């Protein structure tokens, strides 16, 4: 499956560098054309000659060791690559990649390439757990870098835990899967939506299977986080056969729930009235009225890390709910409505550690109304959309939104699928939560 694929393999200086020999050998056996770049530290663990012999290609270690006058080696490697794989990836190279450093042949090539990048970290368990490493990995994941998570077990340093380079066979398996999926969709770094689809959605099938073999290529941006999403409209009863509702399809909330699930979160979806299909593998809590929704969200509130109120909640409900069907009498009928609880505003007042995201559906003065709601409801972010704009209202599969925080515009997202809006929103939230911690 790897026939003719040009893989630039970055080998960095950890004890797991010795596994690069097996990795090279297996990639070559599968038909890949492997070009190795080693860091100086990697050469302490394994020789250039070993990897050169296995790949039958020159191994690069020095940016200034230009062997072919006709080309600039790091640019040539960066341009030719179908995939740049860094295995093992040390905490050091991860930090350099995250911050755009380019002080050796490998990091210079990584900065110059437009090919997809996949990394397989390997390090001591405490290093892997260090907030700086986590933050750097989040930054990379944010940019679409694919991760092959380290396995757990006895590490060379004597500790038992997470940090062991994934087995070469499994890495090859992941690389094969990546190409199998990528060949269905063309990859261009200039199309962030596609990169996202690959990093998150596109790899889903592979993730499910590869989980069984012990490796996860999934994006772990929200791993361990409890995310509560509300979606759909509410139903406010008038009598047993009539009610007040709105046009909300629930699609935006469903896309957010699915994206949070794909990012590794434990998702609870409080689902109001909707015609759309809710996502799989999330816990669904069906509700009808605003009051039901309030009670359901309140139940989940204390344990939640992120709460996203994408639901269209009715602001008013009939004062009286008739137990029997209202009979037709006279030419007019008046219904008295009373105000519903504002769920978001109530949650905003109770906020402790929760990251709270609201929505603002507006038909005019988008920024002014959205920011006023953000302040009044004490949200961390608010997602505003002009519902009069074509493709951005209720029921559509696309949306165009402005995301604000207290300081103003965070990001303007042009018309794109609700899935892409959801991924972008969650990535902003994850980044900010990581920064806050
Ligand atoms: N919201 C809520 N409870 C309500 C009304 C709204 O939790 N009773 C939430 C929505 O889920 C959304 C945000 O508040 O996240 C803004 O909803 P929106 O309808 O745009 O604003 P309202 O506060 O209802 O103000 P208005 O209708 O005047 O625009």
Boltz pocket constraint, residues with backbone or C-beta under 6 A from the ligand:
constraints:
  - pocket:
      binder: B
      contacts: [[A, 290], [A, 309], [A, 310], [A, 311], [A, 312], [A, 313], [A, 314], [A, 315], [A, 340], [A, 341], [A, 342], [A, 343], [A, 344], [A, 345], [A, 357], [A, 358], [A, 359], [A, 360], [A, 361], [A, 362], [A, 373]]
      max_distance: 6.0
